[in-house]
Amino acid sequence: MNPVARANSHQLVRLDSRAILSAVLPFQARISCDSGCIWVTQDNDLNDYILRAGEDIVLTRAGHVVITALGGSSILRVKTRPANQTNPKRIQKREVQK
């Protein structure tokens, strides 16, 4: 089971510079940037979001989210609320190619 997608989960994630976090998150999951700068994009959302330290967003729909560390390394938190989810996918990190 995806540790980020569990009900009432709160996970701290460190992304190295240009690393990518890919996860399926539930409706109203909160993504907070504790340090650095992250780029958040979500399936079926025309907007992308740039978060700096101290900023956060609450997802308006359940689905696939991609978070990228911009510049140096970043620390982010993902907090989920209880949700009925089946077969959540595992988080995958990978480096961005130049």
DRENDO-976951 format. One line per field, with one value per residue: residue in one letter; x, y, z of N, C-alpha, C in turn; chain. Coordinates in steps of 0.2 Angstrom, whole numbers. Example, Ala and Ser with C-alpha at 12.3 -4.5 7.8 and 13.67 -1.06 7.14 Angstrom:
<pts>
res	A/S .
n_c1	66/64 .
n_c2	-28/-11 .
n_c3	39/35 .
ca_c1	62/68 .
ca_c2	-22/-5 .
ca_c3	39/36 .
c_c1	66/64 .
c_c2	-16/0 .
c_c3	39/39 .
chain	A/A .
</pts>
This chain:
<pts>
res	M/N/P/V/A/R/A/N/S/H/Q/L/V/R/L/D/S/R/A/I/L/S/A/V/L/P/F/Q/A/R/I/S/C/D/S/G/C/I/W/V/T/Q/D/N/D/L/N/D/Y/I/L/R/A/G/E/D/I/V/L/T/R/A/G/H/V/V/I/T/A/L/G/G/S/S/I/L/R/V/K/T/R/P/A/N/Q/T/N/P/K/R/I/Q/K/R/E/V/Q/K .
n_c1	4/2/11/9/-4/-13/-27/-28/-15/2/15/33/43/59/65/78/88/79/73/59/43/30/13/-3/-15/-28/-44/-43/-31/-17/-3/12/25/40/53/64/59/45/37/20/10/-6/-16/-29/-30/-29/-20/-4/6/17/26/33/44/34/22/6/-5/-22/-28/-40/-46/-46/-32/-18/-3/11/26/39/56/62/77/87/88/72/60/45/28/15/-2/-15/-33/-46/-52/-61/-52/-46/-33/-21/-7/11/23/35/51/62/76/77/80/93 .
n_c2	-6/11/22/36/37/32/32/46/48/55/61/65/70/70/78/76/88/92/80/68/65/54/50/43/52/55/64/81/79/86/96/101/113/112/116/123/123/118/110/107/96/90/77/81/94/110/119/122/121/131/129/137/137/135/137/129/117/111/97/97/86/68/58/56/63/73/78/89/94/109/119/118/104/99/99/91/89/77/76/66/63/53/42/33/22/11/0/9/17/14/26/34/38/48/54/70/71/80 .
n_c3	0/-4/6/7/3/12/24/34/34/36/29/28/16/7/-6/-18/-27/-42/-42/-44/-37/-39/-37/-32/-25/-13/-14/-7/-1/7/2/7/7/15/15/2/-15/-24/-38/-43/-51/-57/-63/-75/-71/-76/-71/-65/-50/-41/-26/-12/2/17/10/4/-4/-6/-13/-26/-32/-33/-38/-50/-45/-48/-42/-42/-37/-37/-42/-28/-16/-8/5/9/14/15/18/21/21/28/16/3/-5/-18/-22/-22/-29/-29/-23/-33/-36/-46/-56/-65/-82/-90 .
ca_c1	0/6/11/6/-12/-17/-31/-25/-7/6/22/38/47/64/67/85/87/77/70/52/38/24/9/-10/-18/-35/-47/-42/-24/-14/4/15/32/43/59/65/53/42/32/15/5/-11/-20/-35/-30/-25/-15/2/7/24/26/39/44/28/16/3/-11/-26/-30/-47/-49/-42/-29/-11/0/18/29/46/60/65/83/90/83/66/56/38/23/9/-6/-22/-39/-49/-55/-62/-48/-44/-27/-17/-1/17/27/41/55/67/79/75/85/95 .
ca_c2	0/17/25/43/37/29/36/50/48/61/59/69/68/74/77/80/93/89/73/68/61/52/47/44/54/56/71/85/78/93/95/107/114/114/120/123/125/112/111/102/95/85/75/84/101/114/123/119/125/132/131/139/135/138/137/123/117/106/94/97/80/62/56/56/70/73/84/90/98/114/121/113/99/101/94/92/85/75/74/64/62/47/41/26/21/4/-1/15/15/16/32/32/44/47/60/73/71/86 .
ca_c3	0/-4/13/7/1/18/27/40/34/36/27/27/10/5/-14/-20/-33/-49/-41/-45/-34/-42/-32/-33/-19/-13/-14/-1/2/8/0/10/6/21/13/-5/-19/-28/-44/-42/-56/-56/-69/-76/-69/-81/-68/-61/-44/-38/-19/-9/9/20/6/3/-8/-5/-20/-28/-34/-32/-44/-50/-44/-49/-38/-44/-33/-42/-39/-24/-13/-5/10/8/18/11/23/18/25/26/9/1/-11/-19/-26/-22/-32/-25/-24/-37/-37/-52/-57/-71/-87/-93 .
c_c1	4/6/8/-2/-16/-21/-27/-18/-4/13/26/42/53/66/74/83/85/74/62/48/32/20/2/-12/-25/-37/-45/-35/-21/-6/7/22/36/50/60/59/51/37/27/11/0/-15/-27/-36/-26/-20/-10/3/15/23/33/38/38/22/13/-3/-15/-29/-38/-50/-44/-38/-21/-8/8/21/37/50/63/71/86/85/78/63/49/34/17/4/-13/-27/-42/-53/-56/-58/-46/-38/-23/-10/5/20/33/45/60/70/77/81/87/93 .
c_c2	6/21/32/42/34/34/39/49/55/59/65/66/73/72/80/84/89/82/74/63/60/48/48/46/55/63/74/83/85/92/102/107/116/118/119/126/119/114/105/102/89/83/78/91/105/118/119/124/125/134/132/137/139/139/130/123/111/103/95/91/74/61/56/63/69/80/84/95/103/117/116/108/103/96/96/87/83/73/72/63/56/47/34/25/14/5/5/13/17/22/30/39/43/54/63/73/78/87 .
c_c3	0/3/12/6/7/21/33/40/34/35/26/21/8/-2/-15/-26/-39/-48/-42/-40/-38/-38/-34/-26/-19/-13/-7/2/2/6/3/9/12/20/5/-9/-23/-33/-43/-48/-55/-62/-69/-73/-73/-78/-65/-55/-42/-31/-16/-1/13/17/6/-1/-5/-12/-20/-31/-33/-38/-44/-50/-45/-46/-40/-39/-38/-38/-34/-21/-9/0/9/13/14/17/19/23/24/20/7/-6/-12/-24/-27/-25/-28/-27/-28/-38/-43/-53/-64/-75/-89/-100 .
chain	A/A/A/A/A/A/A/A/A/A/A/A/A/A/A/A/A/A/A/A/A/A/A/A/A/A/A/A/A/A/A/A/A/A/A/A/A/A/A/A/A/A/A/A/A/A/A/A/A/A/A/A/A/A/A/A/A/A/A/A/A/A/A/A/A/A/A/A/A/A/A/A/A/A/A/A/A/A/A/A/A/A/A/A/A/A/A/A/A/A/A/A/A/A/A/A/A/A .
</pts>
